[in-house]
Amino acid sequence: MTDVLLFVDSTGMPERVRVLRAEPDEPHPPGSPFRTRMITLEDGRHLSQRRVHPAHATRPEALDALETEIRAGLRLVRAFGREGYPPEFTRLAGYAIEAPEPFLLLDPLRKGQPMAEFAGRLMVREQQKFEHSLFRTLRLLEWASLVHRSIGPGTVRWDGTRIQLTQFGGAELAGRPRRRLGVRPWASPEQREGFGAVHPLDDVWSAGQLVHFVATGRESAGDRPPPGSGQALTDLLRGVFEDDPARRCDARTLLKRISGRDPVVDLGEAPDPLRAGRRRFDELLSSKGPHAWPPRPCPEPVPAPPKPAEPPPDAGNRGAGSVWSLRMPRRSTHHDRTEESG
């Protein structure tokens, strides 16, 4: 195969690479707008290519899901960098949204299987390792201000050591308005209804359901796991399924309950890709002096001057020397003209 692939890599640089080999498309759910296959590039890279099927190329929902996964992938790459990128996430390698068949490229998945294959089958020690890796992943997502919104048996994989979170097509930045997504029991009630703002606790709800499912082999029939699942599991998930989202426990609390180290401690402040640009912008404004536009933000609010005890005699006169006249000259009115003529 000698097709040439044009795409933008995760650093924003354009690439033009020949495809040496393309595997057949992997099985996909009926009606899915995406096709996934492994490809080998001439530089030796093996990548997973997820592309929009031509029949769905003009459908907004398919392109929206692809663009959402691209944005989430870029967010993670820029947050963690190349060297510190967590193995718990799929890694975006490139994308082409304007191609006849829009696509994204991902590093190959690690060996492992979806969690649906392990429900009720993990030994106690394996279950503990799974829980630790899952809660650690939630904390890393929270640090990056990203919410996956689709955590479940089909999107989380397990290789016996750690999980890998896949399929970021529903991901959203924390704080954005919620859109309806997911079904019972995996999605929280507020996410299913689509009200409020996206929050990391949305993922905590889903992760709690997944922990129960893997531990017991039983899917919750409603919003809460059924009783009788064992005291240890009940204590671990205490507070995860509160009706009031503000009262739910977070991923850091879940890590503490299993004596897991918080990965955020070693990361410091979340990176800001625009920090250097903002700093340079402030420096340029400072060099222009007090007449720069826009004005440089003051580090502290400037207190308003005290009001005079009595208004001056000419308080109603906005003459040529006033601030108002510099911005918007006063227009004469019919009433003014009448007075002048009198």
N, C-alpha and C positions, 0 to 999 in steps of 0.2 A: 504494500500500500504506500502511495507517495503523496497523499493529501498534505497540504500545508495548513497548519493551524495558526491562526492569528488571534492573540489574546493579550490581556493586560495581566501582569503577575501581581502578587499580593503587595508589592512595594510601589505599584503604580507605573512600572516600566513596561512598554510594549514588547511583545515577543513574536517572532515568526519562526516556527519550528516545523520540520517535516515529521509526519506520523509514520513510523515504520510498521506498526502493527496495531490492529484494533480487534479486541475480542468481541464475540457476539454479545448482544444486549443481555443483561441479567433478567431473571424473572421479575415482573412488576405487578402490582395490584391491578385488577381490571379497572379501566377508566382513568388510570394515572396519566397525567400529562407529561411525565418524565421518563426518559430512557437512560439507563446507566450501563457503562461498559468500561473495561480497563483498556488503556492505550499505552503504547510504548513510543516515546519520542526519540529522535535521532541522537539526542545528547545522553540517552540512557535512562531517562526518567520514566518510571512507571506511575501513571496517574489514573485516578477514577474520574471519568467524564460523565457528568449529569447534564443532559441536554433536553430541551423542550421539544416534544414531538411536533412535527410540522402541522398536524391537525389542530394543535392547541397554541400555535405560535402567536395568534392574534387574540387569545383570550386573556383578559386582564388578570384573572386570578392565578393563572399559571406563571405569568411573568412577574407578578407581585411576589409569589412564593420564592421564585428564583432570586429576585433582587433582594428579598429579605435575607435569604441565606448568604448571599454575597456580602451584604452589609454586616451581618453578624460575624462572618469569617474575617472580614477586614478589621472589625472591632477587636477581635481576639488576637489577631496577629500583631496589631499595633499596640495592644495593651501589654502583651507578654514578650514580644520580640522573638527572634529566631532561637536564641540559646535557651531562654527560659520558658518556652512554650510548653504548657502542661500536656502530658500524653493522654489526659482524660478527654480531650477535645479533638474532633476532626480538624484538620488544618487546610485552609484554603490555599491553593497554589496559583490560581489564575481564573479569569472569567472573560466572557465576551457577550455582552448583553445586546449588541447591535447586529450580531451574526444572523444569517437566515434561520439557523437553528440555535437560538441563544443557549449558552452552556456555562457551567462552572467546572473547575478542575480541583480535585482534592487529593491530598496524599493518600495512599492506600490505607484502608482500615487495618488496624492490628488484628491479629488472629483472635478469634473468639466467636461467640454466638450471642444473639439477642437474649435478654433476660427471660423471655418467655420459655426458653428451653431449660431453664434451671429452677423454675417454680417448684418449691417443695423438695428440692433435691440437694441443696447445699448442706454440708456438714456445719456444725456450730462454728468452727474456726473459719471456714470459708464465708459463712454468713457475716461474721464480724468484719472480715476484710472487705467484703462487698459494701457493708454499711459505712465503714470508714471512708472508702474511696468515693462513695456517692455523696456523703455529706461534705467531704473535702471539695468535690467538684462544685457543689452548690455555693460554697464560700468563695471559690475562685470566680464563679460567674457573678456573684454579688459584688466582688471587688471591681470587676470590669463593668459594672452597672448594666449587665445584660441578663435578661430573663428568658429561659428557653421556651417555656409555656407548653411543651409537648412531651414532658418526661413520662415514660411508660415502658412496658415490656418490649416494645418494638424499636424504641429509639435509644435504649441503653444496652450496651454489649458488655460481656464479661469474658476475660481471658484467664481467669483463675488467680490473677494478681490485682488487677484494677479494672475499673469500668472504662468505657469510652462512650461519650455522649455524641450522638449523630443527629442528622436531620434538623437543621436550624431554620427550616422554612417558616416557622411560626414565631421566631424569636423577636424580642422587642426590647428597646431600652427601658430601664426602670424609670417610672414617672410619666410615661406616655399614656394617653387614654387607652383603656382596655378595649379590645375588639373581641367579639364572641369567638371562642375557640375551645374545642375539646368536648368530651362527653363524661358523664358519670361513670366510674368514680375517680378517674384520673385527673380531671380538671376541677379546680376549686369552684364553688358555687358562683362567686363573683366573676370568675373568668368565663364560665359558661353563659352567664347572663350579660357580660360585657359592660359592667358599670364600674366606675372608679378608675384608678390609675394602676398601671402595671407595677407589680411589686415583687421582690425576691421571694416573699412568702407564698406566691403562687406556685413556685417550683417546690417549695417545702411541702406543701399539701400533696403534690403529685409524687414526690419522693417518698413521703410517708405511706402512700397507697402502694407504691412499688415494693417498699421494704416488707410490708405485711404480705403482699402477694407472693414474694419470693420465699418468705419464711414459712408460710402456711400452705402455699399452693392453691389458695382460694382467693378469688376476686371479690371485693366488697360488693354487696348487692345495692347498698345505698351510699350515702356520703361518708359513713363511718364504718370501719371494719367491725365485724361481728364480735361479740364478747367471747371469752373462752379461748383466746389465742395465746395464753400463757402470760404470767406476770412480768417476765423480763421484757417481752415485746410491748406489753401495755405500758410499762414504765418508760420505755424508750420513746414511745410515740405520744406520751402525755402532752397535751396542749397543741398537737399538730392540727387537729381537726376541729378547732373551736369555731363556733358560728361567727363570732366577731373576729375578723382578720387581725385586728390590732392586738388581740390577746394570744395569738398563736406564737409558739416558740420558733426561733430562727435556727439557721444551720449551725451557727456557732454554739448554741445551746445543745443541739444534738451531738456535736462533736465532743463537747465537754462530758456528756453523759456516757460516752464510750471511751473517755480518756484519750481522745485524739488531739493532736497538736493542730492549732489553727494555722493554716498556711499563709494567711494574710499578714501574720506577724513578721514574716521575712520579706514581704513585698513592699512595705511602706506605702507611700501615697500613690494612688492610681495615676498612670501616666496621662498626660494631656498632649495630644499631637500638635495642638496649636499654642502651647505654652511659649515656645521660642519666638513665634511670630508675634504673640501679644507683647512679650517683653520688648522686642525690637520696635513695635508700634509705639509703646510708651516712651521709649528712648527718643524716637523721632519727634514725637509731640513735645517732649521736654526741650529739645533743641530749638524749637520754633518760638519759644517764649510764651508769654501770657496771651498772645493773640492767635494761637493755634486753633484750628477748627478741624474736627470737634474738640472741645476743650478737654484737657486731661482730667480724668476723674480725681476728685480730692480724696485723700486717704481717710479723712474724717469729715462729717457734715459740718458746714459752716453755720454757726448760729445766726439767726435772723437779728437784725438791729432792733433795739427797743423802739416801741411806738412812742411818738411824742404825746405829751399830756393833752395838748390841744392842737387841732389842725392849723397850719399856717393860713394867713389870710388868702393866699392865692392857690389854695389846695385844689380848686377846681380848674385852674388854668394849666393846660398841657402845652406849654410854649415850645419854642424851637430848641431850648436847652434840655428838655426832659428826655428820659429813656424812651418813653412811648413814641415821641416824635421821630426818633431814629429808626424805629421798627415799622411804624404805620402812621403816616401823617394823618391828622384828623381832617375829615371831610366836613365842609360846612353844610348845615341843614337849612331847610326852609325857615325854621324858627329863628336861626341865627341871622339869616338875611333880612327877615322881617324886623328884628330888633335894630339891625344896623341902619335900615332905611328909615326907621323912626327917629 
